[in-house]
């Protein structure tokens, strides 16, 4: 979706540049200008949002498949679903649903910290639960992480199963600051 928005912005920019009799072409995610200057800076800004960077930290569990703990694209950090795994052992922790929620959220915050972000920059989370009857306990533990800031938008989805038979998984989207 973000690339589609970027592509539409790029096409609109090319239209305006051509309207002003400047030469600009868009090919393979790059702009080519015959008259560098202000237009070149705008092209650079448009392209900046289309560059991915992987985020990895030892303070969160290693990925259990072919994916990154987090991906930065422009000013957005997308954090992969975090299970309540101990980062050192890579094993699911034992405990109440509240403790499991806290561990999953601590893993989210570890990826945030690696990218230089704070909890206040989290704008969207998705919680996957195998037992929606535990929602109250999850909600109470989750709220602890946003006492000092406005909580992010959130969806909670009931699922049949999660990796490693975990009862909870949390993913997040974060807006990064310059």
TANOR-V979625 format. One record per backbone hydrogen bond with DSSP energy under -1.0 kcal/mol. CO is the residue of the C=O (numbers start at 1). NH is the residue of the N-H. Records with the same first field share a line. If there is no record, write none. Layout:
CO = NH + NH
This chain:
1 = 5
2 = 6
3 = 7
4 = 8
5 = 9
6 = 10
7 = 11
8 = 12
9 = 13
10 = 14
11 = 15
12 = 16
13 = 17
14 = 18
15 = 19
16 = 20
17 = 22
18 = 21
23 = 34
25 = 32
27 = 30
30 = 27
32 = 25
37 = 41
38 = 42
39 = 43
40 = 44
41 = 45
42 = 46
43 = 47
44 = 48
47 = 50
53 = 72
55 = 70
65 = 67
69 = 80
70 = 55
71 = 78
72 = 53
73 = 76
75 = 176
76 = 73
77 = 174
78 = 71
79 = 172
82 = 170
83 = 85
84 = 93
86 = 90
91 = 86
96 = 100
97 = 101
98 = 102
99 = 103
100 = 104
101 = 105
102 = 106
103 = 107
104 = 108
105 = 109
106 = 110
107 = 111
108 = 112
109 = 113
110 = 114
111 = 115
112 = 117
113 = 116
118 = 121
119 = 122
121 = 175
123 = 153
124 = 173
125 = 155
126 = 171
127 = 157
128 = 169
129 = 159
131 = 134
132 = 135
134 = 138
135 = 139
136 = 140
137 = 141
138 = 142
139 = 143
142 = 145
143 = 146
153 = 125
155 = 127
157 = 129
162 = 165
163 = 166
167 = 130
169 = 128
170 = 82
171 = 126
172 = 79
173 = 123 + 124
174 = 77
